[in-house]
Amino acid sequence: MSAALVLGRSRIKTLILNTEKPRNLVTTHSHGFLTQDGKHPSDILKTAKEQLSKYPSVTYSIEKATDLKQDDEWYRVVTEKDEYLAKRVIIATGYKDNIEEVGIKGLASVYGKSVYPCPFCDGFELADKKLAVFGDAFMAPMFSKTISHWSNDVIVFTNGENVENEDLKRSLQNNRVLLVEEEIKQLHSTNGILQKVELASGKIIEREGGFIPDTKSTESTDFAKKLRISTEKGPFDMEVYKVDENKETDIKGLYIIGDARTGWSGVAVSVAEGSMVGAAITHQIIDEEWKE
Ligand SMILES: Cc1cc2nc3c(=O)[nH]c(=O)nc-3n(C[C@H](O)[C@H](O)[C@H](O)COP(=O)(O)OP(=O)(O)OC[C@H]3O[C@@H](n4cnc5c(N)ncnc54)[C@H](O)[C@@H]3O)c2cc1C
């Protein structure tokens, strides 16, 4: 939608297909995007739609794209209702979290309400509280280092996995982060606010919130994979889609931005990348039209 704003202002015919289920819809407040800090994700979407509605070349449709094919120099976008031809396509379909696959009973009720994936998004609100970090025997201890910046009361729960790495164990002790390796029976919460972690043995540990680094997230669509966009190593050794400075992939006219490209971008970066791609496409169209 941010790309469409630039394209609309450049009077370029643009279609937005959106199922209106951004990844952060489970959360009550979106943080860290200047001018929108603390807004509900739905309110940000509403404002975006209102602002785009004044641009005649931009069409917005609540419609699910089901397939994306390349036909010579055109892209064919198939949806549940129709088919569209486009010279250029921006994949901005994001990621989805698969919380049920984490395998902790009660996690879905607190996810986005008091247990979050990102401390930059929600660490401020959970500062100095009794926090939990859920994850495997490597990721959870590693993540607790970051989380301990926001609270001195952090417990790592590995849900039945043993931390074999002695250096990692020692670093937790040195920083007063407690480690619980026992299996979790279930999380108890009230209105989405984590209250207690119940272990398999019946032991109860009180917690007020927490973080989870691995939400078993996956790409929302398989378009990038199907079209075989090249990948490369990104931050944290993650595989990300390879793009040039215009966010264009190695397939001409195909761009990928936001979570869809890296697995995690945050709202502000997504919006910035959209803006960059909108300007880049406008420049490309100007170059095509300009006669030397
Ligand atoms: C619990 C939680 C809290 C978060 N809090 C914050 C925060 O406070 N601040 C922050 O910056 N980030 C936060 N994030 C991260 C943030 O949600 C993402 O980084 C951001 O939404 C990525 O933007 P995006 O545009 O790439 O993808 P999204 O915002 O996920 O948007 C993708 C859009 O594509 C649509 N779509 C998907 N598939 C199709 C299809 N086939 N056809 C048509 N449309 C489709 C979706 O409906 C959605 O509207 C949070 C995430 C979670 C899970």
The ligand as an SDF file (V2000), in Angstrom:
LIG
                    3D

 53 58  0  0  0  0  0  0  0  0999 V2000
    2.2310  -10.3940   17.5520 C   0  0  0  0  0  0  0  0  0  0  0  0
    2.9720   -9.4720   16.6180 C   0  0  0  0  0  0  0  0  0  0  0  0
    3.2230   -8.1800   17.0120 C   0  0  0  0  0  0  0  0  0  0  0  0
    3.9260   -7.3300   16.1600 C   0  0  0  0  0  0  0  0  0  0  0  0
    4.1390   -6.0590   16.5560 N   0  0  0  0  0  0  0  0  0  0  0  0
    4.7930   -5.2210   15.7400 C   0  0  0  0  0  0  0  0  0  0  0  0
    5.0120   -3.8690   16.1550 C   0  0  0  0  0  0  0  0  0  0  0  0
    4.5750   -3.4510   17.2210 O   0  0  0  0  0  0  0  0  0  0  0  0
    5.7240   -3.0740   15.3140 N   0  0  0  0  0  0  0  0  0  0  0  0
    6.2280   -3.5300   14.1180 C   0  0  0  0  0  0  0  0  0  0  0  0
    6.8570   -2.7630   13.4000 O   0  0  0  0  0  0  0  0  0  0  0  0
    6.0040   -4.7950   13.7120 N   0  0  0  0  0  0  0  0  0  0  0  0
    5.3180   -5.6440   14.4870 C   0  0  0  0  0  0  0  0  0  0  0  0
    5.1040   -6.9250   14.0900 N   0  0  0  0  0  0  0  0  0  0  0  0
    5.6750   -7.3670   12.8010 C   0  0  0  0  0  0  0  0  0  0  0  0
    4.7990   -6.8690   11.6600 C   0  0  0  0  0  0  0  0  0  0  0  0
    3.4900   -7.3820   11.7890 O   0  0  0  0  0  0  0  0  0  0  0  0
    5.3650   -7.2930   10.3200 C   0  0  0  0  0  0  0  0  0  0  0  0
    6.7680   -7.1610   10.2660 O   0  0  0  0  0  0  0  0  0  0  0  0
    4.7310   -6.4040    9.2340 C   0  0  0  0  0  0  0  0  0  0  0  0
    3.3330   -6.5250    9.3070 O   0  0  0  0  0  0  0  0  0  0  0  0
    5.2430   -6.7860    7.8600 C   0  0  0  0  0  0  0  0  0  0  0  0
    4.5660   -6.0270    6.9160 O   0  0  0  0  0  0  0  0  0  0  0  0
    4.2480   -6.6260    5.4820 P   0  0  0  0  0  0  0  0  0  0  0  0
    3.5550   -5.5510    4.7590 O   0  0  0  0  0  0  0  0  0  0  0  0
    5.4740   -7.2120    4.9020 O   0  0  0  0  0  0  0  0  0  0  0  0
    3.2570   -7.8640    5.7670 O   0  0  0  0  0  0  0  0  0  0  0  0
    1.8280   -7.8370    6.4480 P   0  0  0  0  0  0  0  0  0  0  0  0
    1.6360   -6.6290    7.2850 O   0  0  0  0  0  0  0  0  0  0  0  0
    1.6740   -9.1610    7.1010 O   0  0  0  0  0  0  0  0  0  0  0  0
    0.8570   -7.6860    5.2300 O   0  0  0  0  0  0  0  0  0  0  0  0
    0.7160   -8.6910    4.2600 C   0  0  0  0  0  0  0  0  0  0  0  0
   -0.6350   -8.4850    3.6310 C   0  0  0  0  0  0  0  0  0  0  0  0
   -0.7690   -9.3660    2.5130 O   0  0  0  0  0  0  0  0  0  0  0  0
   -2.0690   -9.9180    2.5450 C   0  0  0  0  0  0  0  0  0  0  0  0
   -2.0330  -11.1900    1.8220 N   0  0  0  0  0  0  0  0  0  0  0  0
   -1.3820  -12.3200    2.1520 C   0  0  0  0  0  0  0  0  0  0  0  0
   -1.5870  -13.2690    1.2270 N   0  0  0  0  0  0  0  0  0  0  0  0
   -2.3810  -12.7110    0.3010 C   0  0  0  0  0  0  0  0  0  0  0  0
   -2.9350  -13.1900   -0.9160 C   0  0  0  0  0  0  0  0  0  0  0  0
   -2.7170  -14.4260   -1.3420 N   0  0  0  0  0  0  0  0  0  0  0  0
   -3.6970  -12.3550   -1.6510 N   0  0  0  0  0  0  0  0  0  0  0  0
   -3.9230  -11.0780   -1.2390 C   0  0  0  0  0  0  0  0  0  0  0  0
   -3.4320  -10.5810   -0.0850 N   0  0  0  0  0  0  0  0  0  0  0  0
   -2.6700  -11.3850    0.6600 C   0  0  0  0  0  0  0  0  0  0  0  0
   -2.3930  -10.0680    4.0190 C   0  0  0  0  0  0  0  0  0  0  0  0
   -3.7980  -10.1490    4.2320 O   0  0  0  0  0  0  0  0  0  0  0  0
   -1.7770   -8.8070    4.5880 C   0  0  0  0  0  0  0  0  0  0  0  0
   -2.6880   -7.7390    4.6140 O   0  0  0  0  0  0  0  0  0  0  0  0
    4.3950   -7.7890   14.9010 C   0  0  0  0  0  0  0  0  0  0  0  0
    4.1140   -9.0980   14.4990 C   0  0  0  0  0  0  0  0  0  0  0  0
    3.4150   -9.9270   15.3430 C   0  0  0  0  0  0  0  0  0  0  0  0
    3.1280  -11.3340   14.9000 C   0  0  0  0  0  0  0  0  0  0  0  0
  1  2  1  0
  2  3  1  0
  2 52  2  0
  3  4  2  0
  4  5  1  0
  4 50  1  0
  5  6  2  0
  6  7  1  0
  6 13  1  0
  7  8  2  0
  7  9  1  0
  9 10  1  0
 10 11  2  0
 10 12  1  0
 12 13  2  0
 13 14  1  0
 14 15  1  0
 14 50  1  0
 15 16  1  0
 16 17  1  0
 16 18  1  0
 18 19  1  0
 18 20  1  0
 20 21  1  0
 20 22  1  0
 22 23  1  0
 23 24  1  0
 24 25  2  0
 24 26  1  0
 24 27  1  0
 27 28  1  0
 28 29  2  0
 28 30  1  0
 28 31  1  0
 31 32  1  0
 32 33  1  0
 33 34  1  0
 33 48  1  0
 34 35  1  0
 35 36  1  0
 35 46  1  0
 36 37  1  0
 36 45  1  0
 37 38  2  0
 38 39  1  0
 39 40  1  0
 39 45  2  0
 40 41  1  0
 40 42  2  0
 42 43  1  0
 43 44  2  0
 44 45  1  0
 46 47  1  0
 46 48  1  0
 48 49  1  0
 50 51  2  0
 51 52  1  0
 52 53  1  0
M  END
$$$$
